[in-house]
Amino acid sequence: MKKLVVICSLLLCFISAKSVQAQSLTYQPKNPAFGGNTFNYQWLLSSAQAQDQFKDPAATKTVGGAASFKRSPVDEMTESLQRQLMSRITRDLIEKQFGEEGLKEGTFQFGDMQVVISNSADGVNIRVNDGKGGESNITVPYF
């Protein structure tokens, strides 16, 4: 009986050895930050966002999945008006300064904002001071 078991096991090993094939195992990372396929990025990001348990209560979802902060329509309207007014003031200032008469040096006051235009060897210097400690310098070179 022992001989039969040994013969059967050897026969089974011989038959299975012919049909078994081996392959090499190689590691390939999934995360593109570590050398993985770049097409996995969106899947990994959406998976991480789906598992995120720490949500900002002030944030709302938008179409692209990014968070944007809630703002009232009054705040949006105020910001839009400020942007349009600053654009109009800037456009009028440029037209007056670079009009047909040429460049005029001087200091211009718009509420708390002060704009100083002066000539220098490098070109036209424009210094904008917002009255709250913020200042910006712009140099327009001569042509």
Buried (B, 14 or more C-beta within 10 A) or exposed (E): EEEEEEEEEEEEEEEEEEEEEEEEEEEEEEEBEEEBEEEBEEEBEEEEEEEEEEEEEEEEEEEEEEEEEEEEEEEEEEEEEEEEEEEEBEEEBEEEBEEEEEEEEEEBEBEEBBBBBEEEEEEBBBBBBEEEEEEEEEEEEEE
